[in-house]
Amino acid sequence: VYNKSQAAAIDGTLAALRLPFPIPRISFVQGPPGTGKSHTIIGLIKSYLKSREIDLKAEKGNRLPGSKVAVQHQALGKILLCAPSNAAVYVLLRRMIAEMKYQTDKNGAVKSSKNCGSINLVCVGRTSILHPEVLPFALDTLAKVEVSKRSRNRLEQEKIAQRKVEATREKIEDLEKKGYQLRLAGFQDESEE
């Protein structure tokens, strides 16, 4: 629930985002402490994401059959969230995580296709001063996780390849033994004649 000025800020920014002009869309939210800036910003982001989901579904439905337009890659775009201090950014990120991480669909299932519910959240900053709730979303942390995941995948692929090589060697050995036994059996048949 938003008061009149919060709703106006959200509606005005969403209207600006829908303008057809190829200009950067920047929204500036300011006010004294305790006036609901964080609440408004989170509401704005959620409203934008919801409106983009609706737009993408409509675009997907209006495509010609057989066309291969990559609607998902146009997807939601990127949002850069800035504040005058790291603490203010962390407050916003913690609220965003709380709001987005465990979103559910109509059936009550958690939407978790990205690292924070239906969005990928990345925090850029020094990891040494990050709040523990925000740390999993730090660029350094995400990079380390991705490198680790790729290393594990590579090791797993190497193990699979090694097992295949070993299985192939065993088949070759079996075939060589059978070939030797057949040649030996052939020599024995010739000597008996």
C-alpha positions in Angstrom: 0.0 0.0 0.0 1.4 3.4 -1.1 0.5 6.9 -0.1 -0.4 9.5 -2.8 3.1 10.8 -3.4 4.6 7.2 -3.5 2.0 6.0 -5.9 2.6 9.1 -8.1 6.3 8.4 -8.1 5.8 4.8 -9.2 3.2 5.7 -11.8 5.3 8.5 -13.2 8.4 6.4 -13.5 6.5 3.5 -15.1 5.0 5.9 -17.6 8.5 7.3 -18.4 9.8 3.8 -18.9 7.1 3.1 -21.5 8.1 6.1 -23.7 9.2 5.0 -27.1 12.2 7.2 -27.3 15.7 5.5 -27.1 16.9 7.6 -24.1 18.2 6.4 -20.8 15.4 6.2 -18.2 16.5 7.6 -14.9 14.3 8.1 -11.9 15.3 10.0 -8.8 13.6 9.4 -5.5 14.5 11.7 -2.6 13.1 12.7 0.7 13.8 13.0 4.4 14.4 9.8 6.5 11.3 7.7 7.3 9.2 8.9 4.3 9.1 5.6 2.6 11.7 6.0 -0.1 12.9 2.4 0.2 9.3 1.1 0.1 8.6 3.2 -3.0 11.8 2.1 -4.8 11.1 -1.6 -4.1 7.5 -1.1 -5.2 8.7 0.7 -8.4 11.0 -2.2 -9.3 8.4 -4.8 -8.6 5.8 -2.9 -10.6 8.3 -2.5 -13.5 9.1 -6.2 -13.5 5.5 -7.2 -13.4 4.6 -4.9 -16.3 7.6 -6.3 -18.3 6.4 -9.8 -17.6 2.9 -8.9 -19.0 4.5 -7.1 -22.0 6.7 -10.1 -22.8 3.7 -12.5 -22.6 1.8 -10.3 -24.9 4.7 -10.1 -27.3 5.2 -13.8 -27.2 1.5 -14.3 -27.9 1.5 -11.9 -30.9 4.5 -13.6 -32.7 3.8 -15.3 -36.0 3.9 -19.1 -35.8 7.3 -20.4 -36.6 9.1 -17.1 -35.9 12.1 -17.4 -33.7 12.2 -14.0 -32.0 14.1 -14.4 -28.8 11.7 -12.7 -26.5 13.3 -14.0 -23.3 16.6 -12.3 -24.3 14.9 -9.0 -24.6 13.5 -9.8 -21.3 13.5 -7.4 -18.4 16.5 -5.2 -19.2 18.8 -4.0 -16.5 18.2 -1.8 -13.5 21.0 0.1 -11.8 20.2 1.0 -8.2 22.3 3.7 -6.6 22.2 5.5 -3.3 24.4 8.1 -1.5 25.9 5.5 0.8 26.7 1.8 0.8 24.4 1.4 3.9 21.5 2.8 1.9 22.2 0.4 -1.0 22.4 -2.5 1.4 19.1 -1.6 3.0 17.5 -1.6 -0.5 19.1 -4.8 -1.5 18.1 -6.6 1.7 14.5 -5.5 1.2 14.7 -6.5 -2.5 16.0 -9.9 -1.5 13.2 -10.3 1.1 10.6 -9.3 -1.4 11.9 -11.2 -4.5 13.7 -14.3 -3.3 10.7 -16.3 -2.4 8.1 -15.0 -4.8 5.4 -17.6 -5.6 3.3 -18.2 -8.7 -0.4 -18.7 -8.9 -0.1 -22.3 -7.6 2.1 -21.3 -4.6 5.3 -22.7 -6.1 8.5 -20.6 -5.5 9.7 -18.8 -8.7 13.5 -19.3 -8.6 14.8 -19.4 -12.1 17.4 -16.7 -11.2 19.6 -16.0 -8.2 16.9 -13.9 -6.5 13.5 -15.3 -7.4 12.7 -14.1 -10.9 15.6 -11.7 -11.2 19.4 -11.9 -11.2 20.7 -9.6 -8.5 24.3 -8.4 -8.6 25.9 -6.1 -5.9 29.1 -4.3 -6.9 31.2 -3.3 -4.0 33.9 -4.4 -1.5 32.9 -7.7 -0.2 34.7 -7.0 3.1 32.1 -4.5 4.1 29.0 -6.2 2.7 26.1 -7.2 4.9 26.0 -11.1 5.2 22.5 -11.2 3.6 23.9 -9.3 0.5 27.2 -11.2 0.3 25.8 -14.1 -1.9 24.8 -11.5 -4.5 28.2 -9.7 -4.6 29.9 -9.8 -8.0 33.1 -11.4 -6.5 31.0 -14.1 -4.8 28.9 -14.8 -8.0 32.1 -15.0 -10.0 33.7 -17.5 -7.6 30.6 -19.6 -7.6 30.5 -19.7 -11.4 34.2 -20.6 -11.7 33.7 -23.3 -9.1 30.6 -24.6 -10.9 32.5 -24.7 -14.2 35.4 -26.4 -12.7 33.2 -29.1 -11.2 31.4 -29.5 -14.5 34.8 -29.9 -16.3 36.0 -32.4 -13.7 32.7 -34.3 -14.1 33.0 -34.3 -17.8 36.6 -35.5 -17.5 35.5 -38.4 -15.2 32.8 -39.4 -17.7 35.3 -39.3 -20.6 37.8 -41.3 -18.6 35.0 -43.9 -17.8 34.2 -44.1 -21.5 37.9 -44.6 -22.4 38.2 -47.3 -19.8 35.1 -49.1 -21.1 36.3 -48.8 -24.6 39.7 -50.3 -23.6 37.9 -53.2 -21.9 35.9 -53.8 -25.0 39.1 -53.8 -27.1 40.8 -56.2 -24.8 37.7 -58.5 -24.9 37.6 -58.4 -28.7 41.4 -59.1 -28.9 40.9 -62.1 -26.6 38.0 -63.4 -28.6 40.0 -62.9 -31.8 43.0 -64.7 -30.4 40.7 -67.6 -29.2 39.1 -67.8 -32.7 42.4 -67.8 -34.4 43.6 -70.5 -32.0 40.5 -72.5 -32.5 41.0 -72.1 -36.3 44.5 -73.5 -36.0 43.3 -76.4 -33.9 40.7 -77.2 -36.6 43.3 -77.2 -39.3 45.6 -79.4 -37.4 42.9 -82.0 -36.7 42.1 -82.3 -40.4 
